[in-house]
Amino acid sequence: MKLTFWGAARQVTGSLHVVETVSGKKILLDCGLYQGPKHGFDEPNSEWPCPPSEVDFVILSHAHIDHCGLLPKLVAAGYDGPIFSTPATRDLATIMLLDSAHIQEKDAEYENIRREKQGKPKVQPLYTTADVVPCLNSFVTVGYEKWFEISREISFVFKDAGHLLGSATVTLKIQENGKEIMLGFTGDVGRPDRPILKDPVPMPPLDYLICESTYGSRVHEMGPEAEDKLLEIVKETCVRNKGKLIIPAFSVGRTQEIIYSLDRLSHSGLLPQIPVYVDSPLAVNATDIFRMHPECFDAELMQYLLKDSDPFGFSQLHYVRDVNESKALNLREGPCIIISASGMIEAGRIKHHIRNNISNSKNTILIVGYCTPNTIGGKLRSGAETIMLFGEEYPVRAKVIILDAYSAHGDQKEIFDVLQNQTPGKMKKVFLVHGEENDMEVFRGAWLEKGFKEIVLPRRKESFILA
């Protein structure tokens, strides 16, 4: 069996790994969009590890775009097999892929205006909204904890990864040359005791593991409960300073967690009477899908539903779809909370909110998740004194607070806790993916300290034979 790493190799984006069996079956684990400074027109999004028509199966861990965002392009290029996912992943992927296609179209449109002025040929979007429907027709949903046979020698099981609604780890059981090989893929591992979702579930004992390492070099700081800290920040910014609290957050997952926390604070009478705006059409649609999948909720939220039938709605909360209503928020005076995408401040309406509020010392920018270092969010996390937005430089006078308690990625200890049933004696190799190289090196050392012998940091396009 051959394993090739095509994406998320020594970087945190573009998850795509290829499994090829001795019998010639080709399986893609994820098919994610590379998201970088040249989003939409870069090499990683334009090459395939093999002709798409030769791929037999796609198994999708979850619906984040860096894990599913190239699926429409794959289908348009000739893939006609199934895309296996959980039911909630399929529903979230529907809105996320349509949103991504819209972004591809707009990116191409803006790029072509620039190219026309320079006398350069036009570019085409990676895919269009018309390409998404055939892709969605290829989805086959499979529930958690059920071994599913996709061929005589290959079966897989999804286990709840606790990272995003519907997210899953993937374990492949492959019969080859009279032997059974167990290959695991973590996708993205979530955290225990987080709002909304169930805790991550351990995988079966494995021979080989492809493991994410986003926070593999660190342990999240322990401190006040996330809701207590959030309430303290709201009071400081909006009550005492009469300022605005701006929260860049990914539309799917992080935004719903924050809304749920604010809902609980409102329901208990602790949240100050200030307006809260969720300014992201995708977040609005995603929240509706969260409401449709209570089977993914943890026991705490199920109990909360008995006293509050809508954990994603309260009297002060306003969902913003219309672009004019979004623009009006920048003219609005007085304290408020604005939650908007994207989480790394690289696209979307949040860039306008940051531009209009970053230089006012009354305001607070609350960073609630991982941001790659070269993004605006990453620069704010690292203490930048100025940032560039829309070609202009702005001084950072607003207070910048980092609250990693809302991170959806497990840290080093939390990943090891989920994998504690894996033993050095059985595990032949661990491949670290989906992380910055320096973080992966630290994580590699932690694996070695636990007695695991072969910890590999694969490079893009690098292949390995698994015996």
HELIX and SHEET records of a PDB file:
HELIX    1   1 GLU A   43  ASN A   45  5                                   3    
HELIX    2   2 PRO A   52  GLU A   54  5                                   3    
HELIX    3   3 ILE A   65  CYS A   68  1                                   4    
HELIX    4   4 LEU A   71  ALA A   76  1                                   6    
HELIX    5   5 PRO A   87  GLN A  118  1                                  32    
HELIX    6   6 THR A  129  LEU A  136  1                                   8    
HELIX    7   7 ALA A  226  VAL A  234  1                                   9    
HELIX    8   8 LYS A  235  ARG A  240  3                                   6    
HELIX    9   9 ARG A  254  HIS A  267  1                                  14    
HELIX   10  10 PRO A  281  MET A  292  1                                  12    
HELIX   11  11 PRO A  294  CYS A  296  5                                   3    
HELIX   12  12 ALA A  299  TYR A  304  1                                   6    
HELIX   13  13 VAL A  323  LEU A  329  1                                   7    
HELIX   14  14 ILE A  350  ASN A  357  1                                   8    
HELIX   15  15 ILE A  376  ARG A  381  1                                   6    
HELIX   16  16 ASP A  404  TYR A  406  5                                   3    
HELIX   17  17 GLN A  412  VAL A  418  1                                   7    
HELIX   18  18 GLU A  437  GLU A  449  1                                  13    
SHEET    1   A 7 PHE A 139  THR A 141  0                                        
SHEET    2   A 7 ILE A  83  SER A  85  1                                        
SHEET    3   A 7 PHE A  57  ILE A  59  1                                        
SHEET    4   A 7 LYS A  26  LEU A  29  1                                        
SHEET    5   A 7 LEU A  16  GLU A  20 -1                                        
SHEET    6   A 7 LYS A   2  GLY A   7 -1                                        
SHEET    7   A 7 GLU A 462  ILE A 465 -1                                        
SHEET    1   B 7 PHE A 148  SER A 151  0                                        
SHEET    2   B 7 ILE A 154  ASP A 160 -1                                        
SHEET    3   B 7 ALA A 168  GLU A 176 -1                                        
SHEET    4   B 7 LYS A 179  PHE A 185 -1                                        
SHEET    5   B 7 TYR A 208  GLU A 212  1                                        
SHEET    6   B 7 LYS A 429  VAL A 433  1                                        
SHEET    7   B 7 ILE A 455  VAL A 456  1                                        
SHEET    1   C 6 LEU A 317  VAL A 320  0                                        
SHEET    2   C 6 VAL A 276  ASP A 279  1                                        
SHEET    3   C 6 CYS A 336  SER A 340  1                                        
SHEET    4   C 6 LYS A 244  PRO A 248  1                                        
SHEET    5   C 6 THR A 364  ILE A 367  1                                        
SHEET    6   C 6 LYS A 399  ILE A 402  1                                        
SHEET    1   D 2 THR A 386  LEU A 389  0                                        
SHEET    2   D 2 GLU A 392  PRO A 395 -1                                        
END                                                                             
